[in-house]
């Protein structure tokens, strides 16, 4: 059981502003455990939000007979403590992913260093041959062009067959 008088063994919550201030100080001093502790706090917050949304989705099935403000308060406190203990046990492994990602970013070179390195190497290389001809911008003044003549439509008469009579004929018996 955690000793309440000793703050180093007490469970730290993301809602405890004093503990968050200590964690921020550790992070600014680049202490070793600050990244891991921050990731666990983030995982606990994530788990609590997940539990809360699961309870809200289940509210449709609950009857009004068992609903009270005290029960909702107790369930909220229970979810908070459950999320803290799950995060401490690394139940989801989300904190490990956050620690791994952030520690890779710390060891990676910064963008400013990469740009400086790129400019140094570009200065040493000879300029290459352009792949495309440079495109000049289009002029805003209209260019006078002669009008194009339109073709004149001509009607051609249809050829008539001499074997076809012009008037219909009746063949009556």
ABEGO torsion letter per residue (X at the ends): XBBAABAAABBBBAABAAAAAAAAAAAAAGBAAAAAAAAAAAAAAAAAAAAAAAAAAAAAABBAAABBAAAAAAAAAAAAAAAAAAAAAGAAGAAAAAAAAAAAAAABBBAAAAAAAAAAAAAABBBBBBABBBBBBBBABBBBBBBBBBBBBBBBBBBBBAABBABBBBBBX
